[in-house]
Amino acid sequence: MATPSQVLHSADLSLPLFIRGKVRDTYKLDSRLLIIATDRISAFDVILPCGISDKGLVLNQLSAFWFEKTTNLMANHLVETVDDRRALDRYLSPSDRFFYPAYLVGRSMVVKKVERVPIECVVRGYLSGSAWEEYRQSATVSGIPLPKGLLESQELPQPFFTPTTKAEIGHDQPLTMDGVKNLVGENLAEELKEKSLAIYAYAREYARERGIIIADTKMEFGLDNGQLILIDELLTPDSSRFWDAKQYEVGQSQPSYDKQPVRDWLAQSGWNQQPPAPMLPLEVIEATARRYREAYERLTERKLK
């Protein structure tokens, strides 16, 4: 495992920067894009000063795994993962070719450049997180009435599509289906819901056979010449809540294969959730890195490259 000093905070390539998100650095690559998954980590919408060892490797390789697994359900933006330092030469003229550092191998993918649909497509199969908080107050999830008496982490009667806005700054806000239709039109709204539920259903069954419960997940979509496709990341610890099926107990919060140790430590630290964020202790960084790695290896049944 890499040490904190070896984590990748920024790619800093000699290509035109398309966008720098909380975790990913995306560069222009002729008519396509090059996405680099860094080891940056955010909590409460603030990027922390430290990274999580190998986190970017997990996000990139797990997304690529799921993109391949779900191609029979829906097309996606992945052109190829970059596993060779010379792989990008085919996208660049000789004068534009650049030194591609070895440390970026395994955390990069070339993708189609498409029109992003401005909606986070969330699917929930279990009553947890913000859905549990809403249910406690109003017996609803995303405004949908549910039976009374459900417990925290309980499996829902059926998976629910609970979309939100895609906020560039601040928190995403819940959307009703009417709200989605107002943003993108009725036909596209229905397709987003149908595809989100289908992908979640497939992934949940696949993961459960490997001892992992996918409690909820969020997906993003784009339009490729009018065709709806999956983009960004897919079914990673950053976009999903993964639970160990053997440890699952209804009526309480579940340990997740994600940045829960980070959130727990920050909540106990007294930090006011405003920048700058404090530096994490080494043991919290290492515990989080182990969770990401284990999620990848259990789901893919392969070692992280």
N, C-alpha and C positions, 0 to 999 in steps of 0.2 A: 504494500500500500504506500502511496506517495505521502510524504510529509507535508504539513501545512505550507512550507516554503516552496513546494513543488507544484502546488495547485495552479490551474490556469485561470487567471483573473480576466485576461483580455487577449484576444487573438492578435491584434495589431498587425494585420497583413497590409501589403502594399497594393491593395485593391480598393476601388471606391466603396465606401461604407454605405449600405442601404438602410440599415437600422440597427441600433444597439438596444436590446431589450434588457430585462432584469437578469436573464440568464444567458441568452444567445446573442452572438455577434453575427449579423447577416451582411454579406458583401455582394456587390453586383458582379456577375460573371457572364458578360455578353448578354444574351437574352434570358439567362437563367440566374439563379441565386445560389450562393454558397453559404450554408448555415453551419456555424461553429458553436457547439454546445460547450460552454465554459464551466468552470467549477464554482461560479458565483452562486450565492444563495441569498434569498430574500425572505423576510418574515414581516408580517404586518405592513406589507407594501414598502419596506425599506431594505435596500441591499446592504448586507453585512460586510464588514471590513475583511473578513476571512472567507475562504472557500471551503468546500467539502471535497476531500481527495477522491478523484475518479468519478465524481458526480456527472460531469459532462459525458464521459464514456458511457455511463449507464443510460442517460437520457437519449443519446444519439443511437446507441445500438439497440435499445429496447424499442424505441420508436420504429426503427428500420425493421425489426422483427415483426411488430404488429402490422406495419404497412404491408409487408409481404403476406402475412397470415390472412388479412382481410381483403385482398384484392378481388376475391370472388364476390364480395359484398359491395365493394365500392372502389373506384379508382382513387389514387392519391397523387400527391405532388412529387414523390421521390423519383429522381432520375437514377441516381446511384450513390452508394456510400463511397467515401474516399478512403481506401485502404492502402493506397500506393502514393508516394510523394510525387510521382509523375502523372497521376491520373487526371490532373486538371489541365494538362498541356493541350488536350484535344479541344478545350473550350476557349483557349487563348491564342492569339497570334504570337509568333516568336518574340516580337518586341515587347509583348505584355507579360510574358512568362516571368514568374518570380520564384524565389526560394520558398519552398513549402516546408516549414519545420516538422521534423519527425514527431514532435509531441502533439501535433494536431491529428495524426492518423488515429482513426477509431472514434473521433468525436466530430466528424465532418460529413455533410451530405450535400450533394448537388440536387436542387429542386427546381420545379417549374415556377416561373413567376406568374402569378395569377391574381385575380381580384378577390380580396379577402371579404368574406361575409361578416359584417360587424356584430356577431352574436357569439357568445359562449354557450355551446350546446351541452348542458349538464344532464346526466341521467343518474338517478338515485335508485338503488335497489334496497337500501337499508336506511333506517332512521338514525342519522348521525350528523354531527357538526351543526351547521346553521339550520338544517332541516329539523333536527331535534329541538333546537331552541324555539323555532317557530311553532312546532307542534305543541310544545309545553304551554305556550301562550294562547294558542287559538285552535288546536286540534286540526291544523291544516299544514300542508306542505306546498309552498309556492301558490298559496291561495286555494288549493284543492282540499276539500274536507276529507278527513280520514276517520276511521272508527276510533272511538275513545278507548283509553286503556292500553294503548301501545306503549312499549318500553323502549328505553334508549338502546340503540344498535339492533333493534328488532327488524327482521326482514319485512319489507313492505308487502301489502297484498299483491302488488304488481310494480314493476319498475316505472318510475315517473320521469317525464321529460320536464326539466325545470330550467329553462334558458335564462340567461342574464345578458345585460349589455356587455360590450367589450370596451372597457374604459381604458384610455391611454394613460390617465392619471387618476389615482384614487381607487375606490372600490367599485367593482361591478355591481349593477343594480338588477334585482329580479325583474323578469318580463313575463307577462301572460302570453298565451298563444295569440290573443288579439293584438298584443303589442308587437309580437314577432311579425304577424301578418302586415301590420301597419308599416314596419320597417322594410320588409323584403317582398311582400306580396303573398297571397294565400297559397299558391302552388309551391313556391319555394319553401315557405314556412312548413307546410305539411311534409315535404321531402326531407327537410332537416330533422324533423321529429321522427319520421319513419326510419331514416338511416341511422340516426343516433341510437334509437332503441334496438335496432337489429345488430349493430356492432357491439353494443353493450351485452346483449343476450349471448352472442357468440363468445365474446371474451370471458364473460362470467362463467360460462360452462367449461371453457377450456382451462381457466385458472383454477376452478374448483377441483378439477381432476388432479391438479398438482398441489392441492392443499392450501390454496390462496383464495380468499373471498375478496371480490372487487365490490366494495360497498357503494362506491359512486365514482364517476369519472366525468371529465369535461373534454369536449372535442371542438375543433375549429374546422371550418370549411371555407373553400374558395370556389370561384367560378373560372373554369378553364374553357374559354370560348363558349360560354353558356352552360357547360356541363359542371354539375356539382361534384367536387372532389374533396377528400380529406387533406388538410395541411397542418403545418406547425409540428406538434408532437402528438403521440398517441399512446394512451394507456401506460404512462410512466408514473413513478412515485411522486412527481411534481404535479401531475394532472389527475391523479386517482388516489383513492383511499384503499390500500391493500391491507388485509388482515390475515393472520395465520388461522386457518380453520380449526386447528387443534386447540387453540387458546380462546376461541370465540365463546363468549358468554353473554346472553341477552341481559339487559338491565344495567349495563355499565359501559363506560368508554372503553374502546379496544386499543391495544398497542398497534401502531401502524408502521408499515415499511416506508417511512417517509421522513420528513424533517421534524417529527414530533419531539425528539430530544431537544432540538433547537428552540421550538416554541415553548416547551416546558421550562427550559432554563431561563429564557428571556422573561417569561411571565413571573418567575420567582426572583429575578434580578432587581426589580424595581425600575426598570427602564420604562420611560414614558411613551414608547412607540413612535418617537419622533427622531429624525436624523440628528446626529450620527448614532448608529447602533453600536453597542459595545462589542468588544472582541470576545469570541467564545473560548471557553477552556478547551484544552486539547482533548480531554476525555469526551466532551460533547461532540466535537468534530469527528473523532474516531467512531463513536457510537452511531452517529448519523451515516457515516461512510459505510459502515458494516450493513446497515439496513438497506441502503440503496443497492449494494452489491448482492445481498441475499435475495432481494426482490427479483433482480435480473436473472440470477442463476437458477432460482426455483422456477420461474416462469418459462425461461428459454431452455432449461436443462443443458446449459453449456457454460463454460467459463468465460468471464469477461476478458476481451482482448485488450 
